């Protein structure tokens, strides 16, 4: 069973968050089959559903397969700090 809790607890989940929860629910029976999976295996199962919701999803560990997300900007809008995300929806930026 997929369990989750949304914060702040004074609000319910948004439709965007519910869409992500629904992606996990779509693979729930596969996850419960007793097979040990690392996070990249789970991400591969989720990929088509997350992409259908507008997310970019990491394709592998190569530099061109990762999702580089800028978080701090310097002078002239140069990227000062970024991180690699497993998945990201750039429409939220």
PyMOL Python script that loads the backbone (N, CA, C, O; Angstrom):
from pymol import cmd

cmd.read_pdbstr("""\
ATOM      1  N   UNK A   1       0.838  -1.182   0.000  1.00  0.00           N
ATOM      2  CA  UNK A   1       0.000   0.000   0.000  1.00  0.00           C
ATOM      3  C   UNK A   1       0.883   1.245   0.000  1.00  0.00           C
ATOM      4  O   UNK A   1       1.844   1.326   0.765  1.00  0.00           O
ATOM      5  N   UNK A   2       0.564   2.202  -0.845  1.00  0.00           N
ATOM      6  CA  UNK A   2       1.294   3.465  -0.919  1.00  0.00           C
ATOM      7  C   UNK A   2       0.759   4.386   0.175  1.00  0.00           C
ATOM      8  O   UNK A   2      -0.427   4.716   0.192  1.00  0.00           O
ATOM      9  N   UNK A   3       1.632   4.795   1.082  1.00  0.00           N
ATOM     10  CA  UNK A   3       1.281   5.734   2.143  1.00  0.00           C
ATOM     11  C   UNK A   3       2.007   7.035   1.907  1.00  0.00           C
ATOM     12  O   UNK A   3       3.146   7.037   1.439  1.00  0.00           O
ATOM     13  N   UNK A   4       1.372   8.130   2.221  1.00  0.00           N
ATOM     14  CA  UNK A   4       1.993   9.439   2.042  1.00  0.00           C
ATOM     15  C   UNK A   4       1.395  10.406   3.050  1.00  0.00           C
ATOM     16  O   UNK A   4       0.329  10.164   3.615  1.00  0.00           O
ATOM     17  N   UNK A   5       2.104  11.503   3.262  1.00  0.00           N
ATOM     18  CA  UNK A   5       1.582  12.592   4.081  1.00  0.00           C
ATOM     19  C   UNK A   5       2.064  13.892   3.462  1.00  0.00           C
ATOM     20  O   UNK A   5       3.242  14.036   3.134  1.00  0.00           O
ATOM     21  N   UNK A   6       1.167  14.815   3.308  1.00  0.00           N
ATOM     22  CA  UNK A   6       1.451  16.104   2.673  1.00  0.00           C
ATOM     23  C   UNK A   6       1.670  17.168   3.741  1.00  0.00           C
ATOM     24  O   UNK A   6       0.970  17.198   4.753  1.00  0.00           O
ATOM     25  N   UNK A   7       2.636  18.031   3.510  1.00  0.00           N
ATOM     26  CA  UNK A   7       2.897  19.150   4.410  1.00  0.00           C
ATOM     27  C   UNK A   7       2.744  20.449   3.640  1.00  0.00           C
ATOM     28  O   UNK A   7       3.134  20.494   2.473  1.00  0.00           O
ATOM     29  N   UNK A   8       2.212  21.485   4.211  1.00  0.00           N
ATOM     30  CA  UNK A   8       1.790  21.535   5.606  1.00  0.00           C
ATOM     31  C   UNK A   8       0.519  20.727   5.813  1.00  0.00           C
ATOM     32  O   UNK A   8      -0.307  20.602   4.908  1.00  0.00           O
ATOM     33  N   UNK A   9       0.376  20.194   6.984  1.00  0.00           N
ATOM     34  CA  UNK A   9      -0.763  19.327   7.288  1.00  0.00           C
ATOM     35  C   UNK A   9      -2.081  20.084   7.327  1.00  0.00           C
ATOM     36  O   UNK A   9      -3.146  19.469   7.376  1.00  0.00           O
ATOM     37  N   UNK A  10      -2.024  21.407   7.304  1.00  0.00           N
ATOM     38  CA  UNK A  10      -3.246  22.215   7.307  1.00  0.00           C
ATOM     39  C   UNK A  10      -3.862  22.322   5.910  1.00  0.00           C
ATOM     40  O   UNK A  10      -4.921  22.927   5.747  1.00  0.00           O
ATOM     41  N   UNK A  11      -3.206  21.739   4.906  1.00  0.00           N
ATOM     42  CA  UNK A  11      -3.701  21.748   3.528  1.00  0.00           C
ATOM     43  C   UNK A  11      -3.797  20.314   3.017  1.00  0.00           C
ATOM     44  O   UNK A  11      -3.043  19.440   3.445  1.00  0.00           O
ATOM     45  N   UNK A  12      -4.713  20.089   2.115  1.00  0.00           N
ATOM     46  CA  UNK A  12      -4.763  18.799   1.438  1.00  0.00           C
ATOM     47  C   UNK A  12      -3.799  18.786   0.265  1.00  0.00           C
ATOM     48  O   UNK A  12      -3.201  19.810  -0.066  1.00  0.00           O
ATOM     49  N   UNK A  13      -3.647  17.629  -0.362  1.00  0.00           N
ATOM     50  CA  UNK A  13      -2.747  17.540  -1.510  1.00  0.00           C
ATOM     51  C   UNK A  13      -3.314  18.355  -2.664  1.00  0.00           C
ATOM     52  O   UNK A  13      -4.529  18.472  -2.826  1.00  0.00           O
ATOM     53  N   UNK A  14      -2.414  18.912  -3.459  1.00  0.00           N
ATOM     54  CA  UNK A  14      -2.816  19.647  -4.656  1.00  0.00           C
ATOM     55  C   UNK A  14      -3.045  18.656  -5.789  1.00  0.00           C
ATOM     56  O   UNK A  14      -2.659  17.493  -5.674  1.00  0.00           O
ATOM     57  N   UNK A  15      -3.652  19.086  -6.861  1.00  0.00           N
ATOM     58  CA  UNK A  15      -3.883  18.178  -7.991  1.00  0.00           C
ATOM     59  C   UNK A  15      -2.559  17.732  -8.605  1.00  0.00           C
ATOM     60  O   UNK A  15      -2.462  16.615  -9.113  1.00  0.00           O
ATOM     61  N   UNK A  16      -1.535  18.592  -8.565  1.00  0.00           N
ATOM     62  CA  UNK A  16      -0.228  18.217  -9.106  1.00  0.00           C
ATOM     63  C   UNK A  16       0.427  17.122  -8.266  1.00  0.00           C
ATOM     64  O   UNK A  16       1.016  16.188  -8.809  1.00  0.00           O
ATOM     65  N   UNK A  17       0.324  17.238  -6.960  1.00  0.00           N
ATOM     66  CA  UNK A  17       0.884  16.222  -6.069  1.00  0.00           C
ATOM     67  C   UNK A  17       0.082  14.925  -6.185  1.00  0.00           C
ATOM     68  O   UNK A  17       0.657  13.838  -6.159  1.00  0.00           O
ATOM     69  N   UNK A  18      -1.233  15.034  -6.312  1.00  0.00           N
ATOM     70  CA  UNK A  18      -2.061  13.841  -6.480  1.00  0.00           C
ATOM     71  C   UNK A  18      -1.675  13.090  -7.751  1.00  0.00           C
ATOM     72  O   UNK A  18      -1.706  11.859  -7.778  1.00  0.00           O
ATOM     73  N   UNK A  19      -1.313  13.818  -8.798  1.00  0.00           N
ATOM     74  CA  UNK A  19      -0.886  13.171 -10.044  1.00  0.00           C
ATOM     75  C   UNK A  19       0.373  12.331  -9.819  1.00  0.00           C
ATOM     76  O   UNK A  19       0.496  11.243 -10.382  1.00  0.00           O
ATOM     77  N   UNK A  20       1.304  12.822  -9.004  1.00  0.00           N
ATOM     78  CA  UNK A  20       2.519  12.069  -8.694  1.00  0.00           C
ATOM     79  C   UNK A  20       2.179  10.844  -7.837  1.00  0.00           C
ATOM     80  O   UNK A  20       2.695   9.753  -8.079  1.00  0.00           O
ATOM     81  N   UNK A  21       1.327  11.024  -6.854  1.00  0.00           N
ATOM     82  CA  UNK A  21       0.894   9.890  -6.027  1.00  0.00           C
ATOM     83  C   UNK A  21       0.265   8.820  -6.908  1.00  0.00           C
ATOM     84  O   UNK A  21       0.520   7.630  -6.727  1.00  0.00           O
ATOM     85  N   UNK A  22      -0.549   9.241  -7.854  1.00  0.00           N
ATOM     86  CA  UNK A  22      -1.203   8.293  -8.761  1.00  0.00           C
ATOM     87  C   UNK A  22      -0.189   7.518  -9.605  1.00  0.00           C
ATOM     88  O   UNK A  22      -0.425   6.359  -9.944  1.00  0.00           O
ATOM     89  N   UNK A  23       0.937   8.151  -9.946  1.00  0.00           N
ATOM     90  CA  UNK A  23       2.001   7.448 -10.679  1.00  0.00           C
ATOM     91  C   UNK A  23       2.526   6.280  -9.850  1.00  0.00           C
ATOM     92  O   UNK A  23       2.715   5.180 -10.369  1.00  0.00           O
ATOM     93  N   UNK A  24       2.760   6.518  -8.570  1.00  0.00           N
ATOM     94  CA  UNK A  24       3.227   5.446  -7.690  1.00  0.00           C
ATOM     95  C   UNK A  24       2.169   4.355  -7.540  1.00  0.00           C
ATOM     96  O   UNK A  24       2.499   3.171  -7.484  1.00  0.00           O
ATOM     97  N   UNK A  25       0.911   4.751  -7.475  1.00  0.00           N
ATOM     98  CA  UNK A  25      -0.162   3.760  -7.346  1.00  0.00           C
ATOM     99  C   UNK A  25      -0.233   2.854  -8.581  1.00  0.00           C
ATOM    100  O   UNK A  25      -0.614   1.689  -8.477  1.00  0.00           O
ATOM    101  N   UNK A  26       0.135   3.392  -9.746  1.00  0.00           N
ATOM    102  CA  UNK A  26       0.098   2.596 -10.977  1.00  0.00           C
ATOM    103  C   UNK A  26       1.130   1.472 -10.976  1.00  0.00           C
ATOM    104  O   UNK A  26       0.947   0.460 -11.651  1.00  0.00           O
ATOM    105  N   UNK A  27       2.210   1.647 -10.222  1.00  0.00           N
ATOM    106  CA  UNK A  27       3.244   0.593 -10.176  1.00  0.00           C
ATOM    107  C   UNK A  27       3.236  -0.152  -8.850  1.00  0.00           C
ATOM    108  O   UNK A  27       4.123  -0.963  -8.582  1.00  0.00           O
ATOM    109  N   UNK A  28       2.248   0.119  -8.031  1.00  0.00           N
ATOM    110  CA  UNK A  28       2.182  -0.455  -6.679  1.00  0.00           C
ATOM    111  C   UNK A  28       2.246  -1.981  -6.686  1.00  0.00           C
ATOM    112  O   UNK A  28       3.009  -2.556  -5.909  1.00  0.00           O
ATOM    113  N   UNK A  29       1.478  -2.646  -7.527  1.00  0.00           N
ATOM    114  CA  UNK A  29       1.485  -4.114  -7.517  1.00  0.00           C
ATOM    115  C   UNK A  29       2.839  -4.657  -7.951  1.00  0.00           C
ATOM    116  O   UNK A  29       3.274  -5.696  -7.454  1.00  0.00           O
ATOM    117  N   UNK A  30       3.506  -3.977  -8.863  1.00  0.00           N
ATOM    118  CA  UNK A  30       4.849  -4.388  -9.285  1.00  0.00           C
ATOM    119  C   UNK A  30       5.830  -4.248  -8.128  1.00  0.00           C
ATOM    120  O   UNK A  30       6.683  -5.112  -7.925  1.00  0.00           O
ATOM    121  N   UNK A  31       5.709  -3.161  -7.370  1.00  0.00           N
ATOM    122  CA  UNK A  31       6.614  -2.936  -6.235  1.00  0.00           C
ATOM    123  C   UNK A  31       6.408  -3.950  -5.114  1.00  0.00           C
ATOM    124  O   UNK A  31       7.324  -4.210  -4.333  1.00  0.00           O
ATOM    125  N   UNK A  32       5.228  -4.514  -5.035  1.00  0.00           N
ATOM    126  CA  UNK A  32       4.915  -5.447  -3.952  1.00  0.00           C
ATOM    127  C   UNK A  32       5.158  -6.904  -4.323  1.00  0.00           C
ATOM    128  O   UNK A  32       4.717  -7.799  -3.602  1.00  0.00           O
ATOM    129  N   UNK A  33       5.854  -7.164  -5.440  1.00  0.00           N
ATOM    130  CA  UNK A  33       6.041  -8.552  -5.883  1.00  0.00           C
ATOM    131  C   UNK A  33       7.194  -9.270  -5.192  1.00  0.00           C
ATOM    132  O   UNK A  33       7.495 -10.418  -5.520  1.00  0.00           O
ATOM    133  N   UNK A  34       7.847  -8.600  -4.231  1.00  0.00           N
ATOM    134  CA  UNK A  34       8.918  -9.238  -3.474  1.00  0.00           C
ATOM    135  C   UNK A  34      10.304  -9.062  -4.070  1.00  0.00           C
ATOM    136  O   UNK A  34      11.289  -9.474  -3.457  1.00  0.00           O
ATOM    137  N   UNK A  35      10.406  -8.466  -5.240  1.00  0.00           N
ATOM    138  CA  UNK A  35      11.696  -8.237  -5.883  1.00  0.00           C
ATOM    139  C   UNK A  35      12.401  -7.056  -5.230  1.00  0.00           C
ATOM    140  O   UNK A  35      11.801  -6.005  -5.008  1.00  0.00           O
ATOM    141  N   UNK A  36      13.690  -7.242  -4.923  1.00  0.00           N
ATOM    142  CA  UNK A  36      14.483  -6.122  -4.389  1.00  0.00           C
ATOM    143  C   UNK A  36      14.826  -5.194  -5.545  1.00  0.00           C
ATOM    144  O   UNK A  36      15.344  -5.635  -6.571  1.00  0.00           O
ATOM    145  N   UNK A  37      14.536  -3.918  -5.378  1.00  0.00           N
ATOM    146  CA  UNK A  37      14.830  -2.927  -6.407  1.00  0.00           C
ATOM    147  C   UNK A  37      15.599  -1.767  -5.797  1.00  0.00           C
ATOM    148  O   UNK A  37      15.321  -1.337  -4.677  1.00  0.00           O
ATOM    149  N   UNK A  38      16.566  -1.270  -6.551  1.00  0.00           N
ATOM    150  CA  UNK A  38      17.248  -0.040  -6.154  1.00  0.00           C
ATOM    151  C   UNK A  38      16.426   1.125  -6.703  1.00  0.00           C
ATOM    152  O   UNK A  38      15.541   0.929  -7.536  1.00  0.00           O
ATOM    153  N   UNK A  39      16.721   2.325  -6.238  1.00  0.00           N
ATOM    154  CA  UNK A  39      15.908   3.484  -6.604  1.00  0.00           C
ATOM    155  C   UNK A  39      15.850   3.701  -8.117  1.00  0.00           C
ATOM    156  O   UNK A  39      14.815   4.120  -8.635  1.00  0.00           O
ATOM    157  N   UNK A  40      16.937   3.424  -8.830  1.00  0.00           N
ATOM    158  CA  UNK A  40      16.916   3.614 -10.283  1.00  0.00           C
ATOM    159  C   UNK A  40      15.961   2.645 -10.966  1.00  0.00           C
ATOM    160  O   UNK A  40      15.382   2.977 -12.000  1.00  0.00           O
ATOM    161  N   UNK A  41      15.786   1.454 -10.406  1.00  0.00           N
ATOM    162  CA  UNK A  41      14.815   0.496 -10.947  1.00  0.00           C
ATOM    163  C   UNK A  41      13.386   1.027 -10.779  1.00  0.00           C
ATOM    164  O   UNK A  41      12.561   0.922 -11.687  1.00  0.00           O
ATOM    165  N   UNK A  42      13.116   1.589  -9.618  1.00  0.00           N
ATOM    166  CA  UNK A  42      11.793   2.152  -9.362  1.00  0.00           C
ATOM    167  C   UNK A  42      11.558   3.354 -10.274  1.00  0.00           C
ATOM    168  O   UNK A  42      10.469   3.521 -10.822  1.00  0.00           O
ATOM    169  N   UNK A  43      12.570   4.179 -10.430  1.00  0.00           N
ATOM    170  CA  UNK A  43      12.460   5.343 -11.308  1.00  0.00           C
ATOM    171  C   UNK A  43      12.166   4.920 -12.745  1.00  0.00           C
ATOM    172  O   UNK A  43      11.385   5.578 -13.432  1.00  0.00           O
ATOM    173  N   UNK A  44      12.773   3.843 -13.201  1.00  0.00           N
ATOM    174  CA  UNK A  44      12.520   3.340 -14.553  1.00  0.00           C
ATOM    175  C   UNK A  44      11.065   2.895 -14.704  1.00  0.00           C
ATOM    176  O   UNK A  44      10.463   3.095 -15.759  1.00  0.00           O
ATOM    177  N   UNK A  45      10.502   2.296 -13.662  1.00  0.00           N
ATOM    178  CA  UNK A  45       9.090   1.905 -13.700  1.00  0.00           C
ATOM    179  C   UNK A  45       8.173   3.129 -13.721  1.00  0.00           C
ATOM    180  O   UNK A  45       7.141   3.128 -14.391  1.00  0.00           O
ATOM    181  N   UNK A  46       8.554   4.160 -12.992  1.00  0.00           N
ATOM    182  CA  UNK A  46       7.754   5.376 -12.903  1.00  0.00           C
ATOM    183  C   UNK A  46       7.866   6.263 -14.138  1.00  0.00           C
ATOM    184  O   UNK A  46       6.947   7.023 -14.442  1.00  0.00           O
ATOM    185  N   UNK A  47       8.979   6.170 -14.847  1.00  0.00           N
ATOM    186  CA  UNK A  47       9.294   7.095 -15.944  1.00  0.00           C
ATOM    187  C   UNK A  47       8.124   7.380 -16.884  1.00  0.00           C
ATOM    188  O   UNK A  47       7.794   8.551 -17.072  1.00  0.00           O
ATOM    189  N   UNK A  48       7.482   6.383 -17.482  1.00  0.00           N
ATOM    190  CA  UNK A  48       6.432   6.725 -18.450  1.00  0.00           C
ATOM    191  C   UNK A  48       5.265   7.497 -17.826  1.00  0.00           C
ATOM    192  O   UNK A  48       4.669   8.355 -18.477  1.00  0.00           O
ATOM    193  N   UNK A  49       4.947   7.199 -16.588  1.00  0.00           N
ATOM    194  CA  UNK A  49       3.828   7.870 -15.930  1.00  0.00           C
ATOM    195  C   UNK A  49       4.195   9.302 -15.540  1.00  0.00           C
ATOM    196  O   UNK A  49       3.396  10.223 -15.708  1.00  0.00           O
ATOM    197  N   UNK A  50       5.411   9.480 -15.019  1.00  0.00           N
ATOM    198  CA  UNK A  50       5.851  10.826 -14.663  1.00  0.00           C
ATOM    199  C   UNK A  50       6.014  11.702 -15.900  1.00  0.00           C
ATOM    200  O   UNK A  50       5.650  12.877 -15.884  1.00  0.00           O
ATOM    201  N   UNK A  51       6.555  11.135 -16.961  1.00  0.00           N
ATOM    202  CA  UNK A  51       6.693  11.905 -18.197  1.00  0.00           C
ATOM    203  C   UNK A  51       5.328  12.316 -18.743  1.00  0.00           C
ATOM    204  O   UNK A  51       5.183  13.415 -19.278  1.00  0.00           O
ATOM    205  N   UNK A  52       4.339  11.456 -18.615  1.00  0.00           N
ATOM    206  CA  UNK A  52       2.982  11.787 -19.064  1.00  0.00           C
ATOM    207  C   UNK A  52       2.401  12.953 -18.258  1.00  0.00           C
ATOM    208  O   UNK A  52       1.508  13.655 -18.732  1.00  0.00           O
ATOM    209  N   UNK A  53       2.913  13.156 -17.038  1.00  0.00           N
ATOM    210  CA  UNK A  53       2.477  14.274 -16.189  1.00  0.00           C
ATOM    211  C   UNK A  53       3.316  15.530 -16.417  1.00  0.00           C
ATOM    212  O   UNK A  53       3.118  16.534 -15.732  1.00  0.00           O
ATOM    213  N   UNK A  54       4.240  15.486 -17.360  1.00  0.00           N
ATOM    214  CA  UNK A  54       5.045  16.662 -17.674  1.00  0.00           C
ATOM    215  C   UNK A  54       6.404  16.724 -17.007  1.00  0.00           C
ATOM    216  O   UNK A  54       7.067  17.760 -17.061  1.00  0.00           O
ATOM    217  N   UNK A  55       6.833  15.642 -16.380  1.00  0.00           N
ATOM    218  CA  UNK A  55       8.124  15.625 -15.697  1.00  0.00           C
ATOM    219  C   UNK A  55       9.235  15.177 -16.636  1.00  0.00           C
ATOM    220  O   UNK A  55       9.029  14.321 -17.496  1.00  0.00           O
ATOM    221  N   UNK A  56      10.407  15.762 -16.462  1.00  0.00           N
ATOM    222  CA  UNK A  56      11.629  15.235 -17.057  1.00  0.00           C
ATOM    223  C   UNK A  56      12.143  14.203 -16.062  1.00  0.00           C
ATOM    224  O   UNK A  56      12.101  14.429 -14.853  1.00  0.00           O
ATOM    225  N   UNK A  57      12.625  13.074 -16.564  1.00  0.00           N
ATOM    226  CA  UNK A  57      13.079  11.997 -15.693  1.00  0.00           C
ATOM    227  C   UNK A  57      14.489  11.595 -16.113  1.00  0.00           C
ATOM    228  O   UNK A  57      14.763  11.394 -17.296  1.00  0.00           O
ATOM    229  N   UNK A  58      15.383  11.481 -15.124  1.00  0.00           N
ATOM    230  CA  UNK A  58      16.755  11.060 -15.371  1.00  0.00           C
ATOM    231  C   UNK A  58      16.764   9.759 -16.175  1.00  0.00           C
ATOM    232  O   UNK A  58      16.028   8.820 -15.873  1.00  0.00           O
ATOM    233  N   UNK A  59      17.609   9.726 -17.196  1.00  0.00           N
ATOM    234  CA  UNK A  59      17.671   8.553 -18.079  1.00  0.00           C
ATOM    235  C   UNK A  59      18.829   7.615 -17.721  1.00  0.00           C
ATOM    236  O   UNK A  59      18.829   6.446 -18.107  1.00  0.00           O
ATOM    237  N   UNK A  60      19.808   8.133 -16.986  1.00  0.00           N
ATOM    238  CA  UNK A  60      20.971   7.344 -16.623  1.00  0.00           C
ATOM    239  C   UNK A  60      21.948   8.190 -15.832  1.00  0.00           C
ATOM    240  O   UNK A  60      21.604   9.279 -15.373  1.00  0.00           O
ATOM    241  N   UNK A  61      23.168   7.691 -15.669  1.00  0.00           N
ATOM    242  CA  UNK A  61      24.156   8.386 -14.848  1.00  0.00           C
ATOM    243  C   UNK A  61      25.128   9.229 -15.669  1.00  0.00           C
ATOM    244  O   UNK A  61      25.970   9.927 -15.102  1.00  0.00           O
ATOM    245  N   UNK A  62      25.024   9.173 -16.994  1.00  0.00           N
ATOM    246  CA  UNK A  62      25.872  10.016 -17.834  1.00  0.00           C
ATOM    247  C   UNK A  62      25.498  11.478 -17.697  1.00  0.00           C
ATOM    248  O   UNK A  62      24.350  11.804 -17.394  1.00  0.00           O
ATOM    249  N   UNK A  63      26.454  12.354 -17.916  1.00  0.00           N
ATOM    250  CA  UNK A  63      26.223  13.796 -17.732  1.00  0.00           C
ATOM    251  C   UNK A  63      25.029  14.295 -18.548  1.00  0.00           C
ATOM    252  O   UNK A  63      24.242  15.108 -18.063  1.00  0.00           O
ATOM    253  N   UNK A  64      24.895  13.815 -19.773  1.00  0.00           N
ATOM    254  CA  UNK A  64      23.801  14.266 -20.637  1.00  0.00           C
ATOM    255  C   UNK A  64      22.480  13.559 -20.326  1.00  0.00           C
ATOM    256  O   UNK A  64      21.454  13.884 -20.925  1.00  0.00           O
ATOM    257  N   UNK A  65      22.491  12.598 -19.399  1.00  0.00           N
ATOM    258  CA  UNK A  65      21.279  11.867 -19.025  1.00  0.00           C
ATOM    259  C   UNK A  65      20.680  12.349 -17.700  1.00  0.00           C
ATOM    260  O   UNK A  65      19.577  11.954 -17.322  1.00  0.00           O
ATOM    261  N   UNK A  66      21.430  13.212 -17.004  1.00  0.00           N
ATOM    262  CA  UNK A  66      20.988  13.734 -15.715  1.00  0.00           C
ATOM    263  C   UNK A  66      20.199  15.027 -15.915  1.00  0.00           C
ATOM    264  O   UNK A  66      20.258  15.650 -16.975  1.00  0.00           O
ATOM    265  N   UNK A  67      19.475  15.408 -14.893  1.00  0.00           N
ATOM    266  CA  UNK A  67      18.696  16.643 -14.921  1.00  0.00           C
ATOM    267  C   UNK A  67      19.373  17.647 -13.994  1.00  0.00           C
ATOM    268  O   UNK A  67      19.337  17.507 -12.772  1.00  0.00           O
ATOM    269  N   UNK A  68      19.979  18.648 -14.587  1.00  0.00           N
ATOM    270  CA  UNK A  68      20.696  19.676 -13.841  1.00  0.00           C
ATOM    271  C   UNK A  68      19.724  20.813 -13.523  1.00  0.00           C
ATOM    272  O   UNK A  68      19.210  21.472 -14.427  1.00  0.00           O
ATOM    273  N   UNK A  69      19.478  21.036 -12.230  1.00  0.00           N
ATOM    274  CA  UNK A  69      18.505  22.042 -11.797  1.00  0.00           C
ATOM    275  C   UNK A  69      19.243  23.187 -11.111  1.00  0.00           C
ATOM    276  O   UNK A  69      19.838  22.988 -10.052  1.00  0.00           O
ATOM    277  N   UNK A  70      19.214  24.378 -11.696  1.00  0.00           N
ATOM    278  CA  UNK A  70      19.874  25.519 -11.050  1.00  0.00           C
ATOM    279  C   UNK A  70      19.091  25.962  -9.815  1.00  0.00           C
ATOM    280  O   UNK A  70      17.860  25.966  -9.807  1.00  0.00           O
ATOM    281  N   UNK A  71      19.845  26.338  -8.757  1.00  0.00           N
ATOM    282  CA  UNK A  71      19.193  26.790  -7.531  1.00  0.00           C
ATOM    283  C   UNK A  71      19.695  28.155  -7.058  1.00  0.00           C
ATOM    284  O   UNK A  71      18.977  28.861  -6.350  1.00  0.00           O
ATOM    285  N   UNK A  72      20.904  28.532  -7.436  1.00  0.00           N
ATOM    286  CA  UNK A  72      21.437  29.851  -7.102  1.00  0.00           C
ATOM    287  C   UNK A  72      22.039  30.482  -8.354  1.00  0.00           C
ATOM    288  O   UNK A  72      22.676  29.811  -9.166  1.00  0.00           O
ATOM    289  N   UNK A  73      21.822  31.775  -8.485  1.00  0.00           N
ATOM    290  CA  UNK A  73      22.324  32.488  -9.649  1.00  0.00           C
ATOM    291  C   UNK A  73      23.263  33.595  -9.211  1.00  0.00           C
ATOM    292  O   UNK A  73      23.064  34.217  -8.168  1.00  0.00           O
ATOM    293  N   UNK A  74      24.283  33.837 -10.013  1.00  0.00           N
ATOM    294  CA  UNK A  74      25.277  34.866  -9.729  1.00  0.00           C
ATOM    295  C   UNK A  74      25.021  36.082 -10.630  1.00  0.00           C
ATOM    296  O   UNK A  74      23.940  36.236 -11.198  1.00  0.00           O
ATOM    297  N   UNK A  75      26.028  36.927 -10.744  1.00  0.00           N
ATOM    298  CA  UNK A  75      25.923  38.093 -11.616  1.00  0.00           C
ATOM    299  C   UNK A  75      25.607  37.686 -13.040  1.00  0.00           C
ATOM    300  O   UNK A  75      26.048  36.642 -13.520  1.00  0.00           O
ATOM    301  N   UNK A  76      24.843  38.519 -13.696  1.00  0.00           N
ATOM    302  CA  UNK A  76      24.476  38.312 -15.099  1.00  0.00           C
ATOM    303  C   UNK A  76      23.756  36.986 -15.329  1.00  0.00           C
ATOM    304  O   UNK A  76      23.843  36.394 -16.404  1.00  0.00           O
ATOM    305  N   UNK A  77      23.049  36.537 -14.306  1.00  0.00           N
ATOM    306  CA  UNK A  77      22.232  35.324 -14.379  1.00  0.00           C
ATOM    307  C   UNK A  77      23.042  34.049 -14.607  1.00  0.00           C
ATOM    308  O   UNK A  77      22.500  33.043 -15.065  1.00  0.00           O
ATOM    309  N   UNK A  78      24.333  34.087 -14.290  1.00  0.00           N
ATOM    310  CA  UNK A  78      25.161  32.880 -14.394  1.00  0.00           C
ATOM    311  C   UNK A  78      24.749  31.911 -13.282  1.00  0.00           C
ATOM    312  O   UNK A  78      24.461  32.325 -12.159  1.00  0.00           O
ATOM    313  N   UNK A  79      24.727  30.636 -13.606  1.00  0.00           N
ATOM    314  CA  UNK A  79      24.371  29.634 -12.599  1.00  0.00           C
ATOM    315  C   UNK A  79      25.525  29.476 -11.629  1.00  0.00           C
ATOM    316  O   UNK A  79      26.642  29.141 -12.025  1.00  0.00           O
ATOM    317  N   UNK A  80      25.251  29.717 -10.359  1.00  0.00           N
ATOM    318  CA  UNK A  80      26.264  29.640  -9.310  1.00  0.00           C
ATOM    319  C   UNK A  80      26.217  28.285  -8.600  1.00  0.00           C
ATOM    320  O   UNK A  80      27.250  27.785  -8.154  1.00  0.00           O
ATOM    321  N   UNK A  81      25.041  27.698  -8.494  1.00  0.00           N
ATOM    322  CA  UNK A  81      24.870  26.424  -7.794  1.00  0.00           C
ATOM    323  C   UNK A  81      23.718  25.663  -8.446  1.00  0.00           C
ATOM    324  O   UNK A  81      22.679  26.234  -8.777  1.00  0.00           O
ATOM    325  N   UNK A  82      23.931  24.360  -8.622  1.00  0.00           N
ATOM    326  CA  UNK A  82      22.864  23.519  -9.157  1.00  0.00           C
ATOM    327  C   UNK A  82      22.968  22.140  -8.519  1.00  0.00           C
ATOM    328  O   UNK A  82      23.948  21.831  -7.840  1.00  0.00           O
ATOM    329  N   UNK A  83      21.957  21.322  -8.741  1.00  0.00           N
ATOM    330  CA  UNK A  83      21.996  19.942  -8.259  1.00  0.00           C
ATOM    331  C   UNK A  83      21.367  19.048  -9.310  1.00  0.00           C
ATOM    332  O   UNK A  83      20.638  19.520 -10.182  1.00  0.00           O
ATOM    333  N   UNK A  84      21.650  17.765  -9.227  1.00  0.00           N
ATOM    334  CA  UNK A  84      21.054  16.795 -10.138  1.00  0.00           C
ATOM    335  C   UNK A  84      19.819  16.196  -9.477  1.00  0.00           C
ATOM    336  O   UNK A  84      19.881  15.703  -8.350  1.00  0.00           O
ATOM    337  N   UNK A  85      18.708  16.244 -10.183  1.00  0.00           N
ATOM    338  CA  UNK A  85      17.451  15.686  -9.679  1.00  0.00           C
ATOM    339  C   UNK A  85      17.122  14.408 -10.434  1.00  0.00           C
ATOM    340  O   UNK A  85      17.476  14.270 -11.605  1.00  0.00           O
ATOM    341  N   UNK A  86      16.449  13.476  -9.775  1.00  0.00           N
ATOM    342  CA  UNK A  86      15.974  12.272 -10.450  1.00  0.00           C
ATOM    343  C   UNK A  86      14.866  12.616 -11.427  1.00  0.00           C
ATOM    344  O   UNK A  86      14.790  12.060 -12.523  1.00  0.00           O
ATOM    345  N   UNK A  87      14.008  13.537 -11.019  1.00  0.00           N
ATOM    346  CA  UNK A  87      12.907  13.982 -11.866  1.00  0.00           C
ATOM    347  C   UNK A  87      12.564  15.418 -11.500  1.00  0.00           C
ATOM    348  O   UNK A  87      12.770  15.854 -10.368  1.00  0.00           O
ATOM    349  N   UNK A  88      12.040  16.140 -12.478  1.00  0.00           N
ATOM    350  CA  UNK A  88      11.741  17.550 -12.235  1.00  0.00           C
ATOM    351  C   UNK A  88      10.712  18.018 -13.241  1.00  0.00           C
ATOM    352  O   UNK A  88      10.719  17.593 -14.396  1.00  0.00           O
ATOM    353  N   UNK A  89       9.825  18.898 -12.793  1.00  0.00           N
ATOM    354  CA  UNK A  89       8.848  19.495 -13.686  1.00  0.00           C
ATOM    355  C   UNK A  89       9.216  20.965 -13.822  1.00  0.00           C
ATOM    356  O   UNK A  89       8.962  21.759 -12.916  1.00  0.00           O
ATOM    357  N   UNK A  90       9.812  21.326 -14.947  1.00  0.00           N
ATOM    358  CA  UNK A  90      10.286  22.696 -15.147  1.00  0.00           C
ATOM    359  C   UNK A  90       9.145  23.686 -15.298  1.00  0.00           C
ATOM    360  O   UNK A  90       9.376  24.893 -15.232  1.00  0.00           O
ATOM    361  N   UNK A  91       7.921  23.215 -15.499  1.00  0.00           N
ATOM    362  CA  UNK A  91       6.780  24.116 -15.566  1.00  0.00           C
ATOM    363  C   UNK A  91       6.509  24.767 -14.228  1.00  0.00           C
ATOM    364  O   UNK A  91       5.854  25.807 -14.164  1.00  0.00           O
ATOM    365  N   UNK A  92       7.013  24.155 -13.138  1.00  0.00           N
ATOM    366  CA  UNK A  92       6.804  24.707 -11.806  1.00  0.00           C
ATOM    367  C   UNK A  92       7.782  25.829 -11.481  1.00  0.00           C
ATOM    368  O   UNK A  92       7.623  26.515 -10.472  1.00  0.00           O
ATOM    369  N   UNK A  93       8.796  26.022 -12.328  1.00  0.00           N
ATOM    370  CA  UNK A  93       9.797  27.062 -12.055  1.00  0.00           C
ATOM    371  C   UNK A  93       9.285  28.415 -12.498  1.00  0.00           C
ATOM    372  O   UNK A  93       9.984  29.418 -12.352  1.00  0.00           O
TER     373      UNK A  93
END
""", "prot")
cmd.dss("prot")
cmd.show_as("cartoon", "prot")
cmd.util.cbc("prot")
cmd.orient("prot")
